[in-house]
Amino acid sequence: YSATFSVLKKTRRGFRIVMNILQALLVCAAVKEGNGIGQIINDLSVRGNKNVVPVLGRGYSLATGIFSSKCLENWGTTEISFDYTFTLVEIKTEVSGSQSQTTTGIEDDPTSPSSMAMLGTKESSQNVRTSGSATFNFHHIYTTMKVDRYYNSVDESKASLDANVVEMLGREDYIGVISSCGPVYVRGIRRTAEVLTHFTFVSLDVTLNKEISLAFKQDVNGIKNSDNVKKGSQSANNKKKKTSFFASSKNMIITVQGWGLDMSSMEDGDSLIPRSMDDYDLVISSAFKMMTNSRTGIIQSIEVVPWDTNAQFQQGLNMDSVIMYPNGRFPTFLKQMYFSNNSEHIVKLEQISRFKFNMIQSLSQCMKILWGMPASERCHSFVRHRKYEYTNSDKEDMQVHLRGKNLGVFNLADTYSWQQTGAEQYLISAERLKWLLDGMNEDAHQDFLLQTVTNHHRDWMNYYFGPCLKKLSSSRYGIQGGMLFTSHWMEHDECNKITCLMETAYWDSDKCTLVQPTRTDWITLTQSFCMPEIGGTSEDTYWGTSRNCT
């Protein structure tokens, strides 16, 4: 995106115009796929993410990537469409002594296998054991069945707003509605389901290996009289013998993996455990039944649309009401745009507020645990990083780093500061963690660190969060909450402090700053080691001169 700007005087109005234009460009640049109203979200925050639950009619925020409550009810869905793919992949590996050679072929279907299937093939040819000078012929056959379900969308002609939302709109609690339902909602979901079956067998006889492979593939494809098999009872008997041999071979390993299946649809007789070729047919039919539920599957993408485009929501917001302002009638479309932008800003403020509050609560709970430990136990204990593993050398580095340090008194020396990439990156002494979280490395050491950061959060709430929300929910042109519909949040001094929208920002006199008011990076420290996972050691983790640790 590019734009040409005229030279503007350095006035407050000029600055606001530039900021509004920049914001509009940033919003446009953030849209990955869209059709002007709806937007497709298909990044890793949604695609394949098992920690979030996208549901049709559930609220969402583009600014935060966080889902809200489900505010639509009694909705039907549009007719769903399915794409079905069956792929057979064959991999042959010849191993002789310590040498191995792999050849790969995709037969019966020119389509490349899915990423899940390919992940399996990359792992299949590893860990091969050989004995003496014998040549082993490893055979891997993968079958992948995949269903892609799309056009699963809310039928808005049948959907209705939740009764609680209708009540909130009736009493003009627009901020409450935004907080509950978000600025946009999920209108459509695309899901996939997949089943991967991996057959592995080994033989010293190359010819027999090929015959078994051919018989297997014919059986999978349901071929009874293939051109590749000579006609006659003898050939038929040979085929039957080969297939029977394959099904009962002690050297055969069958692995079945499934993703996005509806296991609740299983009935008596269904199975995903194959023990023979007859069982394999049952596995495929059972798996296909589990792949057709439109409400289950791995999320691939969602379509979200603004609430203000929903007819019932527009009615609840009184979007069709006439607002007269000095220049005439206020355009309805402009009211919708202002409402959408202001809604995203409000949800962003709420998300930052909750983040700060949750971090303070984590700090408080962490200190409670550390204070509850006997001092002698803290000196003999360490705390593991919540995400990363540690090594013995990490433990040694931590112990060396703490030698000679007195953790019984306040100290501002840089050598006492915690560094995210230092010797205490993966491990930290429990006594040392308590010392830091107590605020013993802070300028204002008369207060606990918890008190200091709580005061900072209070100031951000009192001087930015509260005034901005009050301004946006105030009346204008005789309309309750009219500011939401007739102005942009960047127009107001109470809201247009961009730095305040950073999670680590602090209120400083009349503005927000990113300069940390504490010496200790308490947020990173808390995220790294709280709640503490305590580990013990045969040696003291801290050799200092503190009376508590001698």
Disulfide bonds with the S-S distance in Angstrom:
Cys71-Cys181 2.11
Cys366-Cys530 2.07
Cys379-Cys549 1.80
Cys468-Cys495 2.12
Cys500-Cys512 1.96
